[in-house]
Each structure stands twice: as structure tokens, then as C-alpha cells.
Amino acid sequence: MLFINGTINSGSGFRRADLRIKDGKIQQIGILQPDDSEEVIDIAGKILLPGFVDVHVHFREPGFGYKETIESGSKAAAAGGYTAVCTMPNLAPPPDSVANINIQKEIIAKSAVVKVYPLATITVGQKGGGSLIDFDSMKQEVAFSDDGRGVQSREMMAEAMKTVAAFDGIIVAHCEVDELVKGGYIHDGEYCSRHGHKGICSRSEWEQVARDVELAKATGCRYHVCHVSTKESIDIIRKAKAEGVRVTCETAPHYLILSDLDLEEDGRFKMNPPIRSVEDREALRVGLIDGTIDVIATDHAPHSAEEKSRGLARSAFGIVGLETAFSLIYTHLVEKGIISWELLIKAMSINPRQIFRLGGGLAEGAPADITVIDPAAKWTICPDKFVSKGKATPFADWEVDGKVEMTFVDGKRVF
């Protein structure tokens, strides 16, 4: 297969080049002549990028297939230009043992159209407490997370980090102090007080980030913070990085684009952590630009329509994002001059591959995991047209620019 007349950006600038795929790998990049035996795809006016990687998705299988399956979730990923994803462990059974994670891996092998890397839990039952999993039997896994719950015990997290650091594994943390949440469900800010809702304070996130950064410094563990949403978390992580702590972090498009002043009385605006203040949003943008934030991940978290129809107070936490992330970031950050194309590629493809040691990239000899973008396309976000089973998004009916046109995994067209 040969892509001709396109523009390529591997993260270090645009260049006019053709790209040849052979046996599932990128064989050549340059000005190339077609071979009679290969399919030629003319991508004039399009941009060819390394496939996006989302290190934070919920595909809900096994256990909750009515919300999403590995098949539907991976197809949604492909539609969004993603060639690899890391799935979170909020499952039944949770992937807290070799036997349980193998249940998920068997479904992945049969159903996934992109590369799916399941994360194992930190605690047995993914309870954020109780007892730690047998890390020794699971050390071949990509990373460990209790996402959806913060590990509440300092001593337990310290022991987990010490154990995981011994084999250079990665702890991926949902940071939330349970006793500070107090039944809240949106940011404890202006909208919350104006409309009589129960708020989630910023401290519930950053206090645990601060604790874990100290533990990561003491143990030498590789530590990745999920869905950072507060300015205080950014300050803590920035300082830790300057001190040489092995900490990385992610945020999501909705935290970079929205604030609590954009909230509506609708479950599609409810996620955890919540959309926070304008000041938090601006701090996140600065953190992305200065490298404090390494990754843009979606926290794609589908639920049934009924579960998201109960308003802000009673709807389930979580929105979907795989099929809209690129266009939203391109429209609201790249086109507005807030970040560069290269930073988008770094945050959505290069950094997640490097941090989670997934390999690949837009280089000769690498797996042909690539995404073709039409930067001139304009479209309206219509949840009814999503491939994902989940339809809840705060960006419904938004007009955006730039669209994923094709996605290839190991040289196979998956979208």
C-alpha cells in the first residue's frame, strides 16, 4: 500500500512525503514511485499522522457490555483516529489476577479492531483498599490502576509503589480523597452555589496528588496521574518534575475547553473529576504548553441513555470522547493558536507511547499504525451517529473543524 501526495507530520513538523506499507510495517517514507503490485491511496490535501493513543478508556467488558463492549469501544477508537488504547479496570470481574485479566485479553483477541492494553488493578477487587494484588504474578502488565477510586491508605500506596518500582512498573492513579467528596457531583464553584448543587472540592484531588508525589519520590516509582483537573495539581506536578520525581500526568479535552460556567442541568455534563473553574482550565492549558501535562486522554466512559438521563445529581459519572477528541483539540486549541500541531501529536500519540512503553511511531520499520486527517473538513458533533454505545457528551451539536478520514492498524484499514 502506498500513500501519495500527502503531508506527513511525525511530531517534528510538516513535510511533503509518500509512505509505503509492507507486511504491516512502514517500509519507506519519502518521494516514492508506485509499484504495480500495491494499492495506491491519494491523500492530496490530507495529513498523515502517527496513530493516536488513548491511555484512559473504559470499554466495560467483561461485566457491563450494555454500556460498551470491546468491539464497540475499539471501533469508536478507530473512528477517532486511535490505533491503541489502555483500558481501565472498572470491570466484573476486575483484572486483579492473571485469571481475571486473561478473561479480558481473550475478548480483546477476538473483538478489538485497534490495539487494546488492559491495565491491572492495584488492589484486590479494585476497591481502593483491603489488600494489594499479587504484583509479582502480574508484573508483565502495562500498568496498574484502581481508576474510579483513589487508594485511600498512604501505607498501602507506599507499599504498592515500592513493590512496583522493583520491576520498573507504572502506578496509574485516580486521585480522590473519599472523605472530602461528601456526596458532591459537580465542581464546588460558582455554578454549584448558584444552582444549589453539592460540590466536589478541588482539594479532594490535589491532596492525594501531593501525597502520591511524595511517595513516588521516596520509592522511585514511575507514577502517572489520571485526568488532572485542578490548578493546584498542576503546581504540585510541575514542582515534582523539576525535582526529578518520575511523575507524568494526563488531562482530557473537556477540562481544557470547558469550565463550570458552561454547565447545564443535564447528565452529559457530569464526570469525575468534574469540569472546574476558568482559572483551573487556564492553568491546565499552561501546564500542557510547558510540558507539565504529558498526555491528552479522553477518559471515555460510556453509560446507557437511562443512566445519563437523571440530571446532574443522579446521573452516572462519565462521558464519551474517543470520536470527538481530535477535532475538539484541533478546533479549540490548535486553530486558535494556543498549542501547535506538534504539541497535539506529542500529547495524543508520542508521549503516551513513550510513557506506557507501547512502541511504534511514524518511522520506517515501525508498525503501520497511522491516521489520515482532513484538516479542511467541517462537521457537527451528533451523538446519535457515534459508533460507541455511549452518547453522552457536553459537546453535542458543536461545530468543529478537522476530521479523521482513515485509520490503519498494522497496515490494515480499521476505519
N, C-alpha and C positions, 0 to 999 in steps of 0.2 A: 504494500500500500504506500502511495506517495502523495503527500500534501504539497501542493504547489501554489505559488503566488500569494502566500500568506505573510503575515508579520508574526514573528516569534518573540516572546519575552520570557526568559527563564528566571527573571528576578533581577537582572542587571542591565535592563534597557531593551528597547525595541530594535529589531533588525529584520531586514527582508531576507527570508531564507525558506528553503523547502525542507521537508522532513520525511525520511523513509523509514517505514516499519517493516521488519522482517522477523519471523518466528517470535512474535510477541514483544520484541525489543526495538528500541530506537537504534537503527543501524547507522544512519547518516543524517547530518544537519548541514545544509549549505545550499549552493545553487546547483541543482541536480537535474539530470536528464531522465525522463521516464523510461522504464523497462517495459517491453511489450507484455510481459507476464504479470504486471502488477496493476492493481486498481489505482486510478489517479483521481484525487479529490481536489478540485479547485476551490481554494478558500480566499480568493481575492476579496479584499476589504474586511477580512476577519482576522482575529488574533488567536494565536495558538499558545496555550499556557500549560505549565505543569499541572496535572490534575489536583484539584483542591483536596484537602484532608481535614476532616472534622473530628476532633478528638473528644467530642462530648455529644453523644446522641443516645436516645432511648428508643430501642426497636421493640421492646415489650414482650418479646418471645424468648423463652417459654413463659407461660403464665397469664399473659394479658393480651392475647392475639386480637381481641376485639378492638383494642386501641391502635395497634400496629403490629405487623409481622416483619420478620427479617426480609422477606421478599418485598413487601410494600415499602418498607423503610429504605432498603437498598436501592430500589427503583426511584424513590424520591431523591435519594442522594445523587444518583446518576443524572437525574433531570436538573439538579442544581449544580452540576459540574464536578461533583465529588467522585474521586476514584478510590478513596479509602476513608473509613470511619472507625472510631473506637466507641464501643457500646458500653453504657453504664449498667451497673449490676442490680437495678431495681426489678428483680425478676422472681419467678416462682418455679423451681427452686432458685435461690440466689447462687451465683457462681462462687461458692465458698469452699469448694473441694474439687479435686480432679474429676470426680464422677459428675458433679453438677455442671462444671464448666464444659465438660465434654458433651453434655446434652445440647448446649447452645452451639457448640462447634459443629456438631452433626447437622443441625438445621442450617447453619451458615453454609456448609459444604454443599448442601442440596439446593438452597434457595437464593443465596446472595448473588447479586449481579455486580457488586463492587467488592473491594477487599474490606472485610469486617474483622476487627480485632477486639475480642471481648475482654474487658477489664475484670479481674477477680476482685472479691471483696477484701476489706481489711479485717472485719470481724465476722464471726460465725453468725449466719442469718442476716448479715448486713444490718445489724441493729445499732451500730454506733456505740456498743458497749457489750458487756458479757465477757466473751473470750475472743482472742485473736485466732485467725485461721492458721493452719499449718503452712507457713510460708515456705518451708523447705521443699515441700512437695509441689509448690506452685511457682517456684522462682523462675520458671521458663516463661511465665505470662508477661504480657506487655507492661502492665502496671496494676496497681491496687487502689481501690476506692470504695468508700461507702456512700457514694453520691446520693443525695437526698437526705442524708443525715451527717451531722458533724460527729466525729469521735469525741465524746464528752470528757473522758478521763485524760488528764495530762500524762499520767503514768502509763496508760495504755498506748497513747500515741507515741510516747517516747520509746516504749518497747518495740512497737511496730517499726518505727524509723530505724532504730538500732539494728533490728533483725534484717530489714530490707536493705539497709546500707551495706551490710556484709556481702551481698551479692550484686551491689550496684543497681538495685531495682528502683522503681519510682512510686512514691506515695502521691496520689491524686486526691486532693481534699475539698470536700464541700464544707465550708467553714460557717458554722452556725452554733451559737450558744443557746441551747434549748430554753433555759430559764429566762432568757432575755426576750424571747419571741412573744410570750404572754398572749397567745391567741390572735396575734396580728396577721394580716394578709396582704397589705399594701405598705408602701413606704410611709414611715411616720413623718409626714411633711405637710405641705400646705393643702394639697387636695384632701388628704386624710382628715385633717382638722376641720376643713370647710364642710365636708360632707358627713361627718360623724362616723367614720370608719375606725377600725382598730389597726394601729400601725405596727410595723416591724422596724425597730430602731437600727441605725447603721452600726452601732456598737456590737450587735449580735453577730455581725460578720467580722469586723476588723479585730475584735478582741481575740477571736480564735486564730485569725491570721497571725497576729502578733505572737501568740503562744507557740504556734507551729513553726514560725520562722526561728524562734529561739531554739526549739528542739532540733530543727534541721541544721542549725549552726553547730549545735553541740554534738550531733551524731554524724554529720557529714552526709546525710541522706539527700538524694535527689527528691525535691518537693515541688509539686505543681498545684497551684491554687485554681480551683474551678471558678467560673463565672463571677469574676471580681466586679463589684458594683459601687463601691464607695471610695471617696477621695482619701479617706484615712488608710484603707487597704493599699492603695497605690503608694502613698507615702512610706508605709512600712516596707513594702516590697522593694521600692526604689532604694531605700537605705540598706536593706539586706543585700541586694545585688552589689552595691558599692563596697560592702564588707566582704564580698566573696562567698556569700551563702549560695548554695546550689538550688536556688529558687527560680521558678518560672511561673507564668500565670496566663490566664485567658480572660477575655470578656466576650460579650455577644453583641450582635448588631443592634438589638433593641436598647441596650444600655448606652450605646454610642450615638444613637439617633433620637431617642425619646427622653422625656423627663416626666416626673409625676404630674406636671401641669397638663400633659397630653392624655391623662387617664380618662376613661369613660366608664359608666356603670354597666360593664359588660365583662363576662368571664374571660374574653380573649385578651384582656389587659392584665391578667393575673398570672404571675410566675414567681418562682423563688430562687434567688433573691428578687425582690420587687424592683420595678423601674423607680429610680431615685430622683434626686433633685437636679436642677440645672447645673448647680455647682459640681455635683458628682459627675454628671455627664461630661462637663468640660475637663475635669481632672482626668477622666478616662481617656479622652481624646489626646491630651497632653502626654499621658502615660504610653499611649500607643505610638505617638510620634517619637518620643525619646527612648523607646525600647524597653521601658518598664513592663509593658504588656507585650508578650511574645506572640500570642495567638488570638485570632478571632475564631471562636467556636459558636455553634448555634444553640446548644442545649435543646435540641429538637426533642420535644416532649409531648407526643400526641395523646389525646384523650378522646372519648366518644363525644358526640354532639351533646348528649344529655348531661354528661359530666361537666361540660363547659357552659351550660345554659342557666346556671344558678346565680348569676351575678358575681360581684367581686367577693362578697362574704362567703359564699357557699360553693363556688365552682372549684374544681380541682386545680392545683398549681400546674402551670406548664403551657407552652405554646409551641407551634411548629416553626421551622425556619430553614430547612435544607433547600427548599426550592426558591427562596427569595433572598438568601444572604448575599450572594454576589451582587445582584442588581441593586440592592439597598445600599451596600457599602460603596459601590461604584457611583451611584447617583448622588448620595448624600455626603460622601467624604472625598472621593476622587474627583468627580466633576466640579465640586465646589472648591477644589484646591486645598483641602485640609490635609489629605495624605496623597502620596504618589501611587502610580500603578505598581511600582516596585515594592512599596510597603504593603500594598494589598496582597501581592503574590507572596511576599515573605510571611505575612501573618496567616494567610489562608492555605499555604502549601509548603513552603520551605521550612519554616520554624517547626510546625507540628511534626513533619517528617524527622527532623533532627532531634527534637526533644524526646519523642517516643521511639526513636531508632527504627523507623519503618523503612528507610532506604528509598531509593528512587529519585526522581527529579528529571528535569528536561535536559538530558545529556546522552551522548552516544553510549550505547551499551546498557542503559537503564531500561527497566520495564516501560513499555509504551502506555503509560497512564497519563493521558493528555485530555485537555479540554479546549474546545474551539468556541470562541466568543464572537458574537456580532455586536460590536460596540455601538452601532447606529440604531439598533432595534429599540423601539419604544413599546411598552406594554403596560397593562393594568393588572395588578395582583388580584386574582379571582380565586378564592379558596375552593370553590366548587370544582375547579379544574386541577387541583393538586393531585398528584399521584399518591401522596401519603393519605392514610386513612384519617389522620388528624386534619382539621380545617381551621382551628383557632389561631388567628394571627391578629395583632393590633394593626397590621399594615393592609388589611383588606381594603380594596378599591384605590390604593395608592398607585399613582402613575410613576413608572420607573424607566430608566434607560439601561441598555446593555442586557443581552440575553444569552444564555447558554444555548449553543446550537447543536453541538455534538460532544459526547463523552466516550472515551475509549479506555478500556482496562486490559492490560496485557495485549494491546493491539486489537481487541475485539470491541466493536461498537456496542455500547450498552445504552446509549440514548442518542 
